[in-house]
Amino acid sequence: MAIIFILLFISSACAASVTEHMAGPRLGSEKLYKYSYVTEVLMDRGKVSAKDSAGLKISSKVNVNLVWRNPSNDDDQLMKIMMKDIKIENVTARPKKLNIFEGATAKAIMGKEKLEAFYNPVFLHLKHGKVVNFYSYQNEPENVQNIKKGLASLFQLQPKLSSVNEVDVSGDCKVTYQTNKNQVTKVKKLNSCKIVKNPGFTSNIKVFGVTGMASCGTIYTLENDFIKTAFAEETHFVRLNAQQATAVEIISKQKLQLKTIVPGPNEVSGKHVEGIIKSLDPNLVTVSLAAVPVKQECKNCPSLLEHWQAIRKHLEPDNLSKASAARSFLSFIQRLRIAGKEEILQMLKTENQTLLPQLTDAVTAAQTPAAMEAILDYLNFANASDFLLQERFLYASGFASHPNEKMLRSLLNIYNGKIGNSDIKETVVIIMGALIRKMCQQGGCELPAVVEAKHLILKGLEKTEKHSEMKMYLLALKNARLPEAIPLLVKYSEFEIGTISSIAVTALQKYDIIFITKEVKKAMNRIYHQNYKVHEKTVRTAAADVIFSSNPSYMEVKNLLLSIGELPMEMNKYMLSKVKDILRFEIPASKVVRQVLKDTIVHNYDRFSKSGSSSAYSGYMIRSPEALSTYSLDILYSGSGILRRSNMDINIVAKNSPLHASQVVIEAQGLEPLIAATPDEGEEHLDSFAGMSAILFDVQLRPVTFFEGYSDLMSKMFTATGDPMNVVKGLLLLADHSQVIKLQSGLEISTEIQGGMAIDISGGMDFSLWYRESKTTVTNKGALVIAGNFTVDLSFVKAGLEISFESEAMLNFATTVKFSQYPFLVCMQMEKDQFPFREYVTKYESLTSGKSYVSRKRRVQMIPGSEFPLHQENSNMCKEVFKESPSGWF
């Protein structure tokens, strides 16, 4: 490829070496040009290897002759192109026993009908080197016709320095020509090509999106005004943003060489090309030179039911944290995408209750019209007993990789219909917000269903007086992140109910900095400094986070730091810890904080020596060239030592695109009466409550309540089993990329990259009044599988490359608090277990006769377990906690 691009920079003065009057390649009269032609495609992980790549090669002889020339314009020509003696071969040399093409003729491989179609001639009308029309026979197999178009496209040539638009097998593309003596270099800008639309899509989340790079160039050698040789090379590089190891290189080559010129047929006389074509053969028709989509049929594929029966054991609930579950999930989605509605509906109706949730995940993730209609026909939202399946459907919709208006319209219809469970109604609205954001990111913000859903949420929040509905609409806006919702969020951030104002403030945290205006920052400062009213400390610390993360001014930071020492004791400690974390972790606010700390009124021993157990800490989970992953743990306690809020976040950045991978928040309030303690300022009249809220891959889920009210608390304390409460469990489709790469040779590469996750997040909060201890736990178990399939399929021969990566992991976070003494002891632990990381590479070639070649490689690594570092104070505290920890609580 290097030579192609070096030639681009050769001085244009060399262009004079090519015959100046020539406007394109010209064929001689009554001559037959005999060429050899080879086209091949190679695919491999990382970089193509000439020794071990997957692919195929097609070679043939080609006869070209002039049929007609315009008497008044030598550059207006009609040429005939005809392939002969076709061979299909390995693209890389192999021993005979591994060569599936050994001894097989083209007729035996592709059959008589397709071979005859290859040998049918095509006619190319060229005018000044550009294609005017391409003539071929109707009803030829699409892949055969595309290969002949790829050959014909090589004859389109401008032997002069120029930049033009040309239509060829790749579509309507921008092309640049450079010349040097008898050489012409043609470079096609593939990203400019306008082609017949292919059904394709990619993940809405950029971290799980796909990056592609492509180049295409052809070097021509001219002799006696016509093409002596043409060497074309096209390269595509495809990889998943979050996993560099998925990178695949695809190289397509074309080689056309003139062997000899012999006497040929006479020219046909006439004035118009159309009349000449009809006289040659009335069956010839005008077709576009651009490649046509090839309809792929799945031959000898199992039925949907057969496929399900083969994988269903891997999707049992006990197996959902294994890689086999995620792998089976991905393969079943592919099969669902070619299934009909009735086939899917019948399966839903006959499956047992144990596997129905997993089946619901897969059917919804397929995102086809048939799958969506089937699942909506099956679910009855008026029936409250179907809560689990309804929730799984809604969450799978929220995680949709490429949602459309029909999916959002379905949720609107569900909301406007009868819903038997209030939690499901809340979830419907929350997930609507997630779909609004994704569709706006795709440029669909003005679609009727999106406009209607936005109106429903915004007007619903403005009109409602019910606190439960306020929370519902605010959570939906937290997902939607609509710029027009900011004034409403600011209004509710100063609401008198702490749980409502907390949701509004955390929703503002999700917006990009450009949306955090002066008015928003003024409101956050009012909340933190309690200018107008007293706020709960969970709301005040959330407001401080908004200020710190939004390019704060010098005075804003100074006022925040001056408040330390005047705050409730545990809030003092939390803010100190937050400031230290900002300085250590280097976020944009770090520079301003350092400037403020030069002031000794702000930075002194009295202010920075406050005691307490609350903390904020951030660290790195992964630091690599392809991705960055961070974790943060924020713990805020009440003055009595009872947990107020525990916040664990994991963020990923890949290709400069951030993703809030997960957040688990456990909140508690009003528990001071249990230990006869005094509540903090502003929290004297709070009802007893504990619950959990989660964000997963940037989608806010419906919060879960552990208990609400003193009587509910006491009931659950005496009936507690110690088992954690499930927050989310299921199968998620994260990466989802489907594309057909149309090569200049006329071949097509079908590209499918998917990433699936089987996930189980649970959490719990326990108290021991006897031992005066509390413990909160969050457990993340999951399996991730990423699979890429790159295939060239001519129906009679197929070659491909499959790569996959899989892993199973568990991440635990626990906080133990002993409030039997003061200051109370707090120990935080965040650890991952040892887990495997497996890689697979499969290369294959197969014929319809059943002969096949398969190469498989596998590598397994064990990633050691570890405990993530937190601050030194925590380490010291953990030693004290476990030195005297009881063997059992009750």
PyMOL commands that set and color helices and strands:
alter all, ss='L'
color gray80, all
select helices_A, chain A and resi 2-7+12-17+96-98+106-110+112-119+142-153+206-208+273-280+304-315+317-319+323-336+341-350+356-366+369-378+384-398+405-416+422-441+448-463+467-480+483-493+498-509+513-515+518-529+537-548+554-563+569-585+590-596+605-608+672-675+710-719+872-883
alter helices_A, ss='H'
color red, helices_A
select strands_A, chain A and resi 31-45+54-70+73-89+122-127+130-137+162-168+171-180+183-194+210-223+226-240+243-263+284-287+615-623+628-637+643-654+657-669+689-696+699-700+704-708+725-742+748-768+773-793+797-818+825-832+835-847+852-863+866-867
alter strands_A, ss='S'
color yellow, strands_A
deselect
rebuild
show_as cartoon
